[in-house]
Each structure stands twice: as C-alpha cells, then as structure tokens.
Amino acid sequence: MALPRIISPPRLPSPLILSSQFRKTTVRAILQSKESATSLPSDASLVDFSNWLLSKGGVVPSVKPGPVPEGLGLIAQRDISRNEVVVEVPKKLWIDADTVASSEIGQVCGGLRPWVSIALFLLREKTLGDASPWKPYLNVLPSSTDSTIFWSEEELSQIQGTQLLSTTIGVKEYVESEFAKVEEEIILKSKNLFPGSITYDDFLWVFGILRSRSFSRLRGDNLALIPFADLINHNPDITSEDLAWEIKGKGLFGRDQFFSLRAPLFVKSGEQVCIQYDLEKSNAELALDYGFIESNPNRETYTLMLEIAESDPFYDDKLDIVETNGLNETAYFDIVLGQTLTPQLLPYLRLVALGGTDAFLLESIFRNTIWGHLELPVSRENEEAICRVVRDACKNALSAYDTSVEEDERLMESGNLDSRMKIAVGIRAGEKRVLQQIDSIFRNRESELDGLEYYQERRLKDLGLVGDNGEIIFWES
Ligand SMILES: C[S@@+](CC[C@H](N)C(=O)[O-])C[C@H]1O[C@@H](n2cnc3c(N)ncnc32)[C@H](O)[C@@H]1O
C-alpha cells in the first residue's frame, strides 16, 4: 500500500545546529537580558513629522505620536468617540507603486514586484539624507522590530524545531535572492540613481518595515505605506477589523483620495488609539510580520502538508481526483488549537493512502463520487494507515523541540522573559499543543477502528444486503 507522505517541519539547517551545552547557556543569557528596546525618535523628530504631515494636507484632529510600550503609538489628545476619524492621510503622502513610478527611479523599476520597487524607493530616499522630501517620515521608522527575521542565531535557537523557524529561514532566503537580483540588475547598473551603498541588511530592514506597517487590505499589488496612520498599534482586545480605516475620495469625482483612520472604540484622553491588525493571522504569522504574539488559542496553529508522491503507482488518478475537488498535488491544512480538523484533511489523507484492494475506487466510474466515499472511512487498512502515518509525523515533529510544553509553561509563568523570548516560548508551546491535539485525535480514531463502518459495509447496506444486526442477508434461490 502507498503510504501517505506527510512532510514534517524541516530541521534546523546546519549553521544553526547548536550543542545542548550551548543551548543551556543561551536560555540563561536571554532570560536575564532586559526588555529589548530600539531607541525611539526624539521629540523634535516627532514634532517635525507631525508638522510635515499637516503641511502636506494631512488632517490629525485628535491624536499625537508618542512613546508607548509598543514603541511609538498614537495618543489621544482628548476623549475620542467610537468611529471618530483620528487621522486622514492624502494619497500624495502614501508610498505605493504609483509613488515609485513617478519618481526618479520609476524608469528602472518597471516590472518589479510592488514591494521590491517600494523597498528600493525607501532605501534610496534614506541614502539621500537631508535631500529627501521623505526625511521626516524616514526619521520615525524603527531600526528593527521583534519579527523573527531580525533575530540573532542565538535567539533563533530558541525556536528550534518549530515551523516558524523554517518559515523565517525561507523568508530570509527569499529576501536575499530578491536582493541579489535587484543589486545586479538595478542598483549596480544605475549608480547615478543609487549613489549610496545599499546592503542586504538594508533590504531585509525595509522588507520588515513593509510587512509590519502595511494595512491588511493594502498588500500585494495594492501595497502602500501610509505615513502617520502606520503608527497605530494592535490591541488583541479589539475583535473586529471593521470600522478601523477606509479609503475615501475628496474633490471632483473623488480624484483626491485619502486614507481615513478611525478609532474602533471609545478612547480616553491620554490613552492610545489601537486597532485589530488581522484576525486571520496565526501567532507564527504575527511573530514573523510584526514581532508579537497573542495568548489566544485561535492563533495557535500547526500546518500539515500532504502530498501525492510522484512515485505513487496511482499518481495520475489521484492527482486528477484532488484537482477535480479544487486541491493540488501538495495541500496545506492549518490545524487550530481546540478546533476540529479541516474538513478536506481526512478525504485527502485517505486518498493519498489508498491502494491495495481499495484501488478499485480509483477507477474512472467512481470519479464523480469518490470524494464522497473518501469523506467516510474506506477500509480498516486505509484508516489504520492514515492514523499511523499522522501519529508518526506528530511524534517526529514533537521530538524536534528542545523543551516540553510543561517546561515552556513554567518559563512563561516565571514572567522573566524578554519580548523575543516570550514569542519563542509561546510559539513552541503553541505548536506542540496543536501537535499533541492532532496526535490524540488520531489515537482515538485508532482505538475505534473495529467499530467504524467501511465502504464495503455501507455498500452492502445500500443494496439492502445487511440486516439490522450487521448480518449478511442471503436469498434462497
Ligand atoms: C504598524 S507599526 C506600529 C507603530 C510602531 N509601534 C512604531 O513604533 O513605529 C507595527 C509595529 O508596532 C509594534 N506593535 C504594534 N502592536 C503591538 C502589540 N500589540 N504588541 C507589541 N508590539 C506591537 C510591533 O513592533 C509592530 O511590528
């Protein structure tokens, strides 16, 4: 029988493999370190920035930028009611693909992905220093965040075994390869446009800035930085993304667009206005994009990746079946703590494991009905295989972490962790909890194999060939 291939999280690549002795030292060092803080811009820079926004047509009726626990934030200067506008930013102050296209580097950025062209634009403006009209904005951008893309190797060793680590490494490799391309094809070829030096670290910084400061519907092709509005921080207690912002048109035919940010809740004078960034993101995504996580079980996820191996003797039939059902050769299933399995996971698993005496279901006469059959157990052999493979994958994945959930929980309770260590411990505990949950679902299923109803029995029942007590009915000739 063809066994399902479940890809467990990739192992730490060799440069990051650390001896257990080294890891112990690291935990202690990080536990004792102070809250990591990047230095905040001076009061004068904040005043400059506010004046710059007002001089360009921005409207800020009720907030001021100022220091808050999350870095900079927007502080209410009077009581602000729910749904009240806190800042309006005209389109000419947004930094998007149009800004780049109409700039001096526009001619060399055609065809680039929006994020790459905006990244080049910001880095170039930075190298221009005082000569850049964007200086007041550039001056208030943080030099780093707690996103895992900015973590040292020591810090990354704290998420050994996690999916977040492999994603972080993958993202950094992607940024590095994009940088190598633009460096060769644009920066070095247009020295007149890029006289200052731009390094991979600069490119990674700007990537982090774009990921952490873009609003949820302003990504991809619509990517835009909205100065000032992007000082708004996230509050996990705000459970709706509605009301927070909209794009409006002013003037004849709405030609002069502006970005309007609203307070989703009543805010007292002196307190910070916040929004909900994105309800859909998992803790791993929050950690990667923004550098924080929530203690909310709905954000604790683990992604199972299943694939139909090319070496599977029924590869073509199985591929046809998954594609007919809107899936691909490789499928990703996000499992969320405390929630039931994604409905398509079990049929996909059963299909991948299908073989032997069950292979007749792959014949073309079943093509229109097979997915329905796969939603229920096919055969004991098939069901046993999926339980075994999933449980082995969970066991394998769990063995890759350095700590147990209990150890992580004790560390969290100690209350002694810096902001990055809090993320590391929260992420690895969350992933393990979900893996344990998946394992227990398939352990229970394994213990019920004898009592499940399989395809052949259902078929006999449909044909009226099984009696009330499960006995096969024979007719006398
Ligand atoms: C859109 S910016 C908000 C302005 C930012 N605080 C600053 O100083 O420029 C998003 C970044 O703010 C910080 N941040 C926002 N909400 C946060 C939260 N609830 N907890 C921790 N950091 C937060 C993170 O560094 C995140 O990457």
The ligand as a MOL file (V3000), in Angstrom:
LIG
                    3D

  0  0  0     0  0            999 V3000
M  V30 BEGIN CTAB
M  V30 COUNTS 27 29 0 0 0
M  V30 BEGIN ATOM
M  V30 1 C 2.3540 49.4870 12.2570 0
M  V30 2 S 3.6960 49.5320 13.3400 0 CHG=1
M  V30 3 C 3.0450 50.4600 14.6620 0
M  V30 4 C 3.9870 51.5490 15.1010 0
M  V30 5 C 5.1870 51.0740 15.8340 0
M  V30 6 N 4.8530 50.7920 17.2170 0
M  V30 7 C 6.3450 52.0500 15.7540 0
M  V30 8 O 6.9930 52.2910 16.7760 0
M  V30 9 O 6.6240 52.5580 14.6910 0 CHG=-1
M  V30 10 C 3.6920 47.8610 13.8610 0
M  V30 11 C 4.7710 47.5110 14.8660 0
M  V30 12 O 4.4100 48.0360 16.1470 0
M  V30 13 C 4.6960 47.1070 17.1790 0
M  V30 14 N 3.4160 46.6750 17.7660 0
M  V30 15 C 2.1730 47.0040 17.3500 0
M  V30 16 N 1.2380 46.4640 18.1400 0
M  V30 17 C 1.8890 45.7520 19.0820 0
M  V30 18 C 1.4760 44.9260 20.1780 0
M  V30 19 N 0.1880 44.7460 20.4860 0
M  V30 20 N 2.4450 44.3500 20.9200 0
M  V30 21 C 3.7550 44.5060 20.6420 0
M  V30 22 N 4.2080 45.2710 19.6180 0
M  V30 23 C 3.2930 45.8840 18.8510 0
M  V30 24 C 5.4300 45.9670 16.5090 0
M  V30 25 O 6.8000 46.2540 16.5420 0
M  V30 26 C 4.9430 46.0370 15.0860 0
M  V30 27 O 5.8450 45.4840 14.1760 0
M  V30 END ATOM
M  V30 BEGIN BOND
M  V30 1 1 1 2
M  V30 2 1 2 3
M  V30 3 1 2 10
M  V30 4 1 3 4
M  V30 5 1 4 5
M  V30 6 1 5 6
M  V30 7 1 5 7
M  V30 8 2 7 8
M  V30 9 1 7 9
M  V30 10 1 10 11
M  V30 11 1 11 12
M  V30 12 1 11 26
M  V30 13 1 12 13
M  V30 14 1 13 14
M  V30 15 1 13 24
M  V30 16 1 14 15
M  V30 17 1 14 23
M  V30 18 2 15 16
M  V30 19 1 16 17
M  V30 20 1 17 18
M  V30 21 2 17 23
M  V30 22 1 18 19
M  V30 23 2 18 20
M  V30 24 1 20 21
M  V30 25 2 21 22
M  V30 26 1 22 23
M  V30 27 1 24 25
M  V30 28 1 24 26
M  V30 29 1 26 27
M  V30 END BOND
M  V30 END CTAB
M  END
